[in-house]
């Protein structure tokens, strides 16, 4: 016969057993989470020239090298390519015929370096790293950036190649400044990497919009706009219309969305939605704008999203080096 005392005792045992089972389940869940395979090393970069850049980065990563060294080595490939018309040597000039370069770099410890409106130096990313490691500052611009670069042994040279000069002179006939989406907006290599030690770093470098006003600086050298790294969460970099990326502090925003638990692709999508909203508020034509983000989290999960079709990005991991077309908003 079940008495009230026995019922209470039985209920107490049942409740205790339930709590034990729940704790055990939570512990098992934690163990399951601990067994999640983190994909590392891995490197992502913007656009199809990212494939060759990734190869150089992978040379570092595959030998257990540091992500910071990998991203610098990677982006130096398009910086030095005279046939690449939107990054470094060979980049299209501003409307005064001057090739001005922007770059920034960020490591796993939130060390940062940046240069903007730098002329005559083939590898602005390496100057940015020197700013990070050898000065008390985080950003140098214009003549000051050049003076510093020369003091560090960088070679001064002419960056205006014949083909870019021809295009500039042709542009001068009408001087119509309306960059073409995915062509003249195809203006940046951003690279983010996770190394074998689980640390993140990123780099971003560009010659900027073709035929821009002299002194114009886009998002690429601005930490939090064109690039951001949080070693606890993930990293992001951007490409496209720099003014629009700056307007929303784009890459910092992407990382913060990942902090909230969003996947890399969903984080990029949320940032693009912010661009779309502000473009509508300003009564601008979204078809004239391209912005793309790529993101990578600490698990090695990655993703991308952009305003309109045409943006692609390269991913190199243990499965190889592949080019992926990003999903987009304007369909």
Buried (B, 14 or more C-beta within 10 A) or exposed (E): EEEEEEEEEEEEEEEEEEEEEEEEEEEEEEEEEEEEEEBBBBBBBBBEBBBBBBBBBBBBBEEEBBBBBBBBBBBBBBBBBBEBBBBBBBBBBBBEBBBBBBBBBBBBEEBBBBBBBBBBBBBBBBBBBBBBEEEEEBBBBBEBBBEBBBEBEBEEEEBBBEEBBEBBEEBEEEEEEEBEBBEBBBBBBBBBBBBBEBBBBBBBBBBBBBBBEEEBBBBBBBBBBBBBBBBEBBBBBBBBBBBBBBBBBBBBBBBBBBBEEBBBBBBBBBBBBBBBEEBEEEEEEBEBBBBBBBBBBBBBBBBBBBBBBBBBBBBBBEEEBEEBEBBBBEE
